[in-house]
């Protein structure tokens, strides 16, 4: 692993990337590349859970790692899957000795030329959203310091991804709320227009519009718009 200065530079780089509208894929690609650099790995890959909780490959640093990661997902076997399932690191796996645990995965890893694997969870408190795999050609052993650095990088990624997801959900909620408010204003306007044109009270006007909308399976917003712009006359509502 490079010195403390390079380590600090990488963490600053990761933090600086976590700005509004950051590119998730580019961020994760950079994360895996820096993990390879700092931890002396030969390749890395990262998987995230989809809405159903199934892992999906997001990025990898080379084609060998990509092929192995895809195989791991397809066979539901390997350190990354265990890491995600239990939310705990699975490190220093000597693939030559792990055939009893993951027979298909270790055979595929040997074909790709890897001797060791390490998996670190993307987790925050009790929430696990994915895992990062590290591969080395030789059976390299990671020390406590290297594992701590790798986990810290995974933690930064997790915080960034959850924040991005939260902001996106808040934006959707805000847009939905704004849409609801706009609809309410439109309906209130239509009730006043209809009440004046038909010589009825506000409550009656709303009942007429809602009944008309239900009978024709038309959104109330569309009915209100037609009342306001005059394309739907009061007599059509009162006689329907």
N, C-alpha and C positions, 0 to 999 in steps of 0.2 A: 504494500500500500504506500502511496506517496506521502509526503510529509504533511504536517499540520496545516501549512499554508494552503496547499492544494485542496485539502479537505474543507477548509473554511471557504475557499473560493467556490467549490461545488455547492455547498449548502446555501451560499448567497445566491448563486445562479438559480438553484431550484426555487428559492423563496421569491426571487425577482420575477420568475415566470408565472407565479400564482397571482395574476392580476385579472381584472374584469375581462371577460370574453377570451380567456386564454384557450389555446388550442390543446384539447385534452390528449389527442393522439401524439402530437409533437412533444408535449410535456412528458408523457410516458416513455416515448422513444429516448428522449434525453436522459431520463432517469435510469433506464436499463444500460445505456452506454456509459454513464458515469459510474454505475455500480460495477460494471466490468473493469473499468479503469482503476477504481479505488480498491477493489477487493481482489484484484489479480485473477479474475475469472477469464475464461475464453469466450463465453457467450452468456446471454441472459434473455429471459422472456418474461412477459407479464400477462396475467389473466385477470379478468374482472367478471364478477357475477352479473348475469342479466336479470331482468325483472322476475324470472322464474327461479332464480337462484342457481342457474347452471353456469359454469365457467365458460368464458369465451376468450380466445386469444386476442390480445390487443396489439402487442408488438413483440419483436424479437430482434436481436442484434445481428443474426446471420441466418442463412437458409437452413443450416444443420439444426440450429436450435428451434427454428420455426417448425420444421418437420417433426421433431421430437415432441414439441408442445402440442401440436395438432394430434399426434398419435396418443398422447397422454389423455387428452380430452375424449377422443373417440373410444378409448378402451376403459376410461374411468379408473385409471391405475397410475400411480406414481407419487412422488414426494409432494408435488404441487397440490394434488387433490387432497392428500392427507393433511397438508398444511392448512388448506382452506377449510376443510371439514372440522378440524379441531381448533383452529385459530392459534396454532402454536408453531414455532419454527421447526423445520425438519432439516437438520444440517449435518455436514460431514458424512454424507452417505457414500460409502465405497461401493460403487455399482457392481464391482466384481463379486461382492459378497452379499448383495441384496436380492439375489434371484428368488429366494424363498418368499420374500415379501411382495415383490413386484416382478414376476417372471417375464411378462410381456414387455414391460417398460425397460427393464435392464437389458433385455436382448436388443431392443430398438436403440437404446443409448449406446450399446457397444458397436452397433452398426454405424452409428454417427461418430464414433471415435471418442466418446466421453468416458472418463474414469470416475468422476465424482459429481454429485449434485447437491444443491442446497436450496431450500425453499423458505421464504420469509413471508409471513402474512401481512396483508394490508388491512389493518384493524385499528379501530378506535373504540376504547372501552370494550363493550361486548359486541360491537358490530364488526363483522369481517366482510369485506367487499371484494377480496381477491387475494392473489398471491404472486410473488416474484420468484422466479427460478434462476439459479446461477449454475452454470456448468463449467467444469474444467476438464481438459484432456487427460491430465494426470490425476491421480487420487489425492488431490490437494486438501489439506486439513485447514479449516478456518479457525483462528483463535477467537477468544472472547471479544477482543477489541474489534476485529473485523466483523463479527456477527452483530455487535452493537451498532457499528456504523451502518451496516446494511439494513438493520431493522429501523434505524433512525430515518434513513432515506425512504423506506417503505411507509413509515409513519407520516412523513411530510407529504408524500403522495396521497395518502388516505385523507388527511385533513383537507388538502386542496380539492380532491375529488368530491368529498362530502359537502364542502362549502359551495363548489360549483353546482352540485345537484340541488342544494338548498336554495341557492339564488335563483336557479331555473324554476324551481317549484314555486318560489315566492312571486316570480314574475308572472307565471301562469295564473296563480291565485289573484294577483293584482289585476291582470287583464280580465279575468272572469268577474271580479268585483266591479270593475269599471263598466264592463258590459251590462251587468245587472243594474247598475245605477242609471246607465243611459236608457235602458229599457223601461225602467220605472218612470223616468222623466217623460219619455215618449207616451207611455200609457196614460199618465196623468194629464198630459196635454190633450190626448185624444178624448178622454172622458169629458173634459171641459168643452171641447169643440162639439161633441155629440150631444151633450146635455143642452147646450145653447140652441143647436139646430133643431133638435127634436122636442124641445120644451119639457125636458124631464130632469130629474135630479141626478147628481153625480153617481150615486149608488146604482140607479137604474141603468145609466149609461154603461157602467162597467159590466153589469150583468148581461146587457145586450151584446156587447163586444165579445165577452167570454163565451156566451152561448153560440154566437155566430162562428167563432173560431173552432169550437169543439165540433159543431155539426159538420163543418167542412174540413175538419182535420188540418187546420191552418194555424200557424203560430200566432199567438196573440199580438206579438210585435208587428207582424205583417198586417193584421187587421187595423191596429192602431195607426200604422203608417198610412194606410189607405184612407182612414177617416180624416187624418190631418191634411193630407194633400188633396182631398176632395174626390178621389177616384171611387170611394165607397160612400154612397149617400146614406143619410139617416133613415130614409124610408125603407131601404133594403134591409137594414138591421131591425127596424121595428116591425116589419112584416114577415121576417124570416121565421 
